[in-house]
């Protein structure tokens, strides 16, 4: 809905919207701290998934990487 209201008004309106957003962030800077435990949990879970996949597929990943490099260099079997 917001795109429809600002469409066709020009760059000055967009610039004033950005200025208002920056001003609002500066005024309310310390009041909204966000969901720190949520992003920490997502980061830890992502690292765990990458580690698990790496342990399972290490040999295949090495073979895939070496085959790709050999294909670029010209040493393909």
MMTF fields as JSON, N, C-alpha, C and O atoms, coordinates in Angstrom:
{
  "mmtfVersion": "1.0.0",
  "mmtfProducer": "UNKNOWN",
  "numBonds": 307,
  "numAtoms": 308,
  "numGroups": 77,
  "numChains": 1,
  "numModels": 1,
  "chainsPerModel": [1],
  "groupsPerChain": [77],
  "chainIdList": ["A"],
  "bondAtomList": [4, 2, 8, 6, 12, 10, 16, 14, 20, 18, 24, 22, 28, 26, 32, 30, 36, 34, 40, 38, 44, 42, 48, 46, 52, 50, 56, 54, 60, 58, 64, 62, 68, 66, 72, 70, 76, 74, 80, 78, 84, 82, 88, 86, 92, 90, 96, 94, 100, 98, 104, 102, 108, 106, 112, 110, 116, 114, 120, 118, 124, 122, 128, 126, 132, 130, 136, 134, 140, 138, 144, 142, 148, 146, 152, 150, 156, 154, 160, 158, 164, 162, 168, 166, 172, 170, 176, 174, 180, 178, 184, 182, 188, 186, 192, 190, 196, 194, 200, 198, 204, 202, 208, 206, 212, 210, 216, 214, 220, 218, 224, 222, 228, 226, 232, 230, 236, 234, 240, 238, 244, 242, 248, 246, 252, 250, 256, 254, 260, 258, 264, 262, 268, 266, 272, 270, 276, 274, 280, 278, 284, 282, 288, 286, 292, 290, 296, 294, 300, 298, 304, 302],
  "bondOrderList": [1, 1, 1, 1, 1, 1, 1, 1, 1, 1, 1, 1, 1, 1, 1, 1, 1, 1, 1, 1, 1, 1, 1, 1, 1, 1, 1, 1, 1, 1, 1, 1, 1, 1, 1, 1, 1, 1, 1, 1, 1, 1, 1, 1, 1, 1, 1, 1, 1, 1, 1, 1, 1, 1, 1, 1, 1, 1, 1, 1, 1, 1, 1, 1, 1, 1, 1, 1, 1, 1, 1, 1, 1, 1, 1, 1],
  "groupList": [{"groupName": "UNK", "atomNameList": ["N", "CA", "C", "O"], "elementList": ["N", "C", "C", "O"], "formalChargeList": [0, 0, 0, 0], "bondAtomList": [1, 0, 2, 1, 3, 2], "bondOrderList": [1, 1, 2], "singleLetterCode": "X", "chemCompType": "L-PEPTIDE LINKING"}],
  "groupTypeList": [0, 0, 0, 0, 0, 0, 0, 0, 0, 0, 0, 0, 0, 0, 0, 0, 0, 0, 0, 0, 0, 0, 0, 0, 0, 0, 0, 0, 0, 0, 0, 0, 0, 0, 0, 0, 0, 0, 0, 0, 0, 0, 0, 0, 0, 0, 0, 0, 0, 0, 0, 0, 0, 0, 0, 0, 0, 0, 0, 0, 0, 0, 0, 0, 0, 0, 0, 0, 0, 0, 0, 0, 0, 0, 0, 0, 0],
  "groupIdList": [1, 2, 3, 4, 5, 6, 7, 8, 9, 10, 11, 12, 13, 14, 15, 16, 17, 18, 19, 20, 21, 22, 23, 24, 25, 26, 27, 28, 29, 30, 31, 32, 33, 34, 35, 36, 37, 38, 39, 40, 41, 42, 43, 44, 45, 46, 47, 48, 49, 50, 51, 52, 53, 54, 55, 56, 57, 58, 59, 60, 61, 62, 63, 64, 65, 66, 67, 68, 69, 70, 71, 72, 73, 74, 75, 76, 77],
  "secStructList": [7, 2, 2, 2, 2, 2, 6, 6, 1, 7, 2, 2, 2, 2, 2, 2, 2, 2, 2, 2, 2, 2, 2, 2, 2, 2, 2, 6, 6, 6, 6, 7, 7, 7, 7, 2, 2, 2, 2, 2, 2, 2, 2, 2, 2, 2, 2, 2, 2, 2, 2, 2, 2, 2, 2, 2, 2, 2, 2, 2, 2, 2, 2, 2, 2, 2, 2, 2, 2, 2, 2, 2, 2, 6, 7, 7, 7],
  "xCoordList": [0.816, 0.0, 0.87, 0.494, 2.018, 2.88, 3.454, 3.619, 3.765, 4.317, 3.311, 3.7, 2.038, 1.011, 0.908, 0.654, 1.095, 0.981, 2.156, 1.98, 3.371, 4.559, 4.885, 5.787, 4.173, 4.476, 4.154, 3.078, 5.092, 4.865, 5.036, 4.741, 5.491, 5.638, 7.028, 7.231, 7.968, 9.289, 10.305, 9.969, 11.566, 12.663, 12.651, 13.186, 12.048, 12.02, 11.2, 11.581, 10.091, 9.258, 10.0, 9.949, 10.691, 11.454, 12.568, 12.817, 13.233, 14.311, 13.789, 14.433, 12.64, 12.087, 11.652, 11.733, 11.19, 10.846, 12.063, 11.993, 13.18, 14.43, 14.898, 15.339, 14.805, 15.218, 14.359, 14.871, 13.053, 12.164, 12.505, 12.488, 12.812, 13.178, 14.473, 14.572, 15.461, 16.726, 16.52, 17.086, 15.708, 15.418, 14.736, 15.082, 13.773, 13.061, 14.011, 13.916, 14.936, 15.915, 16.814, 17.14, 17.217, 18.094, 17.365, 17.944, 16.121, 15.362, 15.067, 15.178, 14.694, 14.313, 15.441, 15.174, 16.673, 17.816, 17.927, 18.12, 17.818, 18.045, 16.807, 16.895, 15.668, 14.429, 14.072, 13.396, 14.509, 14.169, 15.447, 16.248, 15.629, 16.866, 16.787, 17.831, 15.622, 15.508, 15.483, 15.517, 15.423, 15.326, 16.687, 16.929, 17.573, 18.925, 18.935, 19.639, 18.201, 18.233, 17.764, 18.238, 16.849, 16.372, 17.456, 17.641, 18.189, 19.215, 20.411, 21.102, 20.661, 21.744, 21.385, 22.229, 20.139, 19.697, 19.768, 20.207, 19.347, 19.409, 20.854, 21.152, 21.745, 23.159, 23.765, 24.485, 23.484, 24.034, 23.464, 24.191, 22.168, 21.56, 22.121, 22.336, 22.358, 22.936, 24.348, 24.716, 25.133, 26.493, 26.455, 27.284, 25.507, 25.373, 24.993, 25.534, 24.076, 23.683, 24.836, 25.055, 25.573, 26.719, 27.763, 28.329, 28.026, 29.005, 28.557, 29.361, 27.287, 26.773, 26.861, 27.288, 26.463, 26.559, 28.006, 28.313, 28.883, 30.29, 30.874, 31.637, 30.516, 31.02, 30.525, 31.266, 29.28, 28.7, 29.233, 29.51, 29.379, 29.688, 31.087, 31.319, 32.016, 33.36, 34.07, 34.596, 34.096, 34.8, 34.173, 34.885, 32.853, 32.168, 32.411, 32.592, 32.417, 32.674, 34.089, 34.305, 35.055, 36.436, 36.549, 37.214, 35.894, 35.934, 35.263, 35.773, 34.134, 33.424, 34.268, 34.327, 34.919, 35.771, 36.964, 37.284, 37.622, 38.784, 38.395, 39.128, 37.254, 36.786, 36.481, 36.768, 35.904, 35.604, 36.89, 36.983, 37.877, 39.154, 39.861, 40.433, 39.826, 40.459, 39.762, 40.419, 38.462, 37.743, 38.094, 38.11, 38.377, 38.739, 40.169, 40.46, 41.057, 42.472, 42.705, 43.61, 41.901, 42.055, 42.592, 43.013, 42.592, 43.1, 41.969, 42.132, 40.828, 39.685, 39.991, 40.673, 39.501, 39.803, 39.164, 39.334],
  "yCoordList": [-1.18, 0.0, 1.259, 2.269, 1.207, 2.375, 2.75, 3.935, 1.757, 2.041, 2.82, 3.663, 2.546, 3.224, 4.69, 5.541, 4.999, 6.381, 7.223, 8.404, 6.649, 7.425, 7.359, 8.06, 6.534, 6.4, 7.702, 8.274, 8.158, 9.32, 10.655, 11.688, 10.684, 11.963, 12.558, 13.732, 11.789, 12.329, 12.02, 11.49, 12.363, 12.037, 12.847, 12.397, 14.039, 14.86, 14.199, 14.248, 13.588, 12.892, 11.685, 11.421, 10.954, 9.795, 10.24, 9.594, 11.336, 11.852, 12.302, 12.058, 12.951, 13.372, 12.165, 12.194, 11.099, 9.87, 9.242, 8.756, 9.248, 8.706, 9.554, 9.02, 10.878, 11.764, 11.543, 11.535, 11.366, 11.103, 9.77, 9.67, 8.759, 7.459, 7.561, 6.984, 8.285, 8.459, 9.232, 8.882, 10.282, 11.059, 10.199, 10.26, 9.403, 8.525, 7.521, 7.242, 6.975, 6.025, 6.69, 6.088, 7.923, 8.614, 8.945, 8.834, 9.344, 9.717, 8.496, 8.559, 7.394, 6.187, 5.16, 3.961, 5.597, 4.711, 3.658, 2.486, 4.004, 3.047, 2.296, 1.417, 2.625, 2.048, 0.706, -0.103, 0.453, -0.799, -1.609, -1.333, -2.602, -3.369, -4.589, -5.165, -5.019, -6.166, -7.479, -7.527, -8.536, -9.885, -10.564, -11.378, -10.239, -10.785, -12.305, -12.974, -12.883, -14.348, -15.053, -16.149, -14.452, -15.059, -15.164, -16.231, -14.074, -14.158, -14.98, -15.579, -15.012, -15.865, -17.326, -18.114, -17.693, -19.066, -19.444, -20.546, -18.556, -18.842, -19.019, -19.912, -18.181, -18.282, -19.591, -20.249, -19.976, -21.219, -22.432, -23.382, -22.4, -23.525, -23.635, -24.742, -22.505, -22.532, -23.097, -23.907, -22.678, -23.21, -24.708, -25.449, -25.166, -26.599, -27.383, -28.463, -26.864, -27.554, -27.627, -28.662, -26.526, -26.522, -27.526, -28.249, -27.581, -28.529, -29.967, -30.81, -30.253, -31.613, -32.018, -33.13, -31.127, -31.454, -31.623, -32.48, -30.812, -30.894, -32.241, -32.864, -32.682, -33.969, -35.122, -36.07, -35.044, -36.134, -36.13, -37.195, -34.966, -34.892, -34.369, -33.851, -34.487, -33.924, -34.504, -33.748, -35.821, -36.441, -36.068, -35.797, -36.054, -35.696, -34.233, -33.903, -33.35, -31.938, -31.709, -30.904, -32.425, -32.312, -32.803, -32.18, -33.928, -34.484, -33.534, -33.322, -32.974, -32.032, -30.793, -30.315, -30.276, -29.097, -29.395, -28.606, -30.526, -30.888, -31.134, -30.741, -31.776, -31.995, -30.668, -30.509, -29.72, -28.413, -27.68, -27.086, -27.721, -27.067, -27.736, -27.06, -29.065, -29.782, -29.448, -29.357, -29.268, -28.913, -27.524, -27.284, -26.603, -25.25, -25.21, -24.54, -25.92, -25.912, -26.731, -26.424, -27.766, -28.594, -29.977, -30.676, -30.398, -31.716, -32.708, -33.652, -32.515, -33.399, -34.791, -34.935, -35.821, -37.204, -37.585, -38.712],
  "zCoordList": [0.0, 0.0, 0.0, -0.595, 0.656, 0.747, -0.612, -0.901, -1.458, -2.768, -3.611, -4.42, -3.428, -4.199, -3.795, -4.647, -2.541, -2.077, -2.517, -2.816, -2.569, -2.914, -4.395, -4.854, -5.156, -6.578, -7.303, -7.127, -8.114, -8.939, -8.239, -8.84, -7.015, -6.304, -6.465, -6.158, -6.93, -7.197, -6.119, -5.059, -6.405, -5.493, -4.205, -3.192, -4.225, -3.023, -1.925, -0.756, -2.281, -1.302, -0.738, 0.464, -1.616, -1.156, -0.209, 0.809, -0.543, 0.301, 1.657, 2.677, 1.685, 2.964, 3.794, 5.022, 3.124, 3.842, 4.485, 5.614, 3.772, 4.316, 5.486, 6.504, 5.349, 6.431, 7.674, 8.794, 7.477, 8.603, 9.274, 10.501, 8.479, 9.042, 9.848, 10.931, 9.334, 10.062, 11.359, 12.394, 11.298, 12.498, 13.554, 14.733, 13.128, 14.058, 14.701, 15.897, 13.891, 14.453, 15.478, 16.501, 15.215, 16.162, 17.458, 18.539, 17.363, 18.549, 19.416, 20.64, 18.787, 19.535, 19.567, 19.651, 19.504, 19.35, 20.44, 20.116, 21.681, 22.747, 23.196, 24.053, 22.638, 23.148, 22.526, 23.162, 21.305, 20.632, 20.453, 19.56, 21.304, 21.281, 20.4, 20.093, 19.974, 19.084, 19.833, 21.062, 19.055, 19.599, 19.531, 18.639, 20.46, 20.442, 20.607, 19.85, 21.544, 21.658, 20.388, 20.087, 19.644, 18.408, 17.364, 16.778, 17.109, 16.078, 16.536, 15.713, 17.839, 18.342, 18.111, 17.683, 18.391, 18.18, 16.707, 16.377, 15.82, 14.385, 13.932, 13.139, 14.43, 14.057, 14.533, 13.782, 15.765, 16.305, 15.569, 15.28, 15.269, 14.546, 13.126, 12.633, 12.47, 11.129, 11.164, 10.313, 12.137, 12.267, 12.536, 12.008, 13.349, 13.618, 12.378, 12.142, 11.584, 10.346, 9.354, 8.723, 9.218, 8.306, 8.765, 7.945, 10.064, 10.596, 10.37, 9.974, 10.617, 10.416, 8.952, 8.642, 8.049, 6.628, 6.188, 5.36, 6.738, 6.384, 6.831, 6.093, 8.03, 8.513, 7.65, 7.393, 7.205, 6.42, 4.99, 4.438, 4.386, 2.965, 2.666, 1.574, 3.592, 3.418, 2.197, 1.381, 2.056, 0.935, -0.408, -1.374, -0.466, -1.713, -2.073, -3.245, -1.063, -1.324, -1.841, -2.747, -1.256, -1.741, -3.175, -4.001, -3.468, -4.816, -5.812, -6.912, -5.43, -6.286, -6.56, -7.693, -5.528, -5.68, -6.577, -7.466, -6.35, -7.169, -8.619, -9.526, -8.854, -10.226, -10.917, -12.103, -10.189, -10.762, -11.13, -12.204, -10.244, -10.542, -11.704, -12.559, -11.742, -12.845, -14.17, -15.207, -14.143, -15.361, -15.858, -17.065, -14.941, -15.338, -15.847, -16.838, -15.178, -15.545, -16.814, -17.59, -17.028, -18.214, -17.92, -18.842, -16.657, -16.277, -16.045, -15.272, -16.697, -16.484, -16.999, -18.014, -16.323, -16.74, -18.052, -18.518]
}
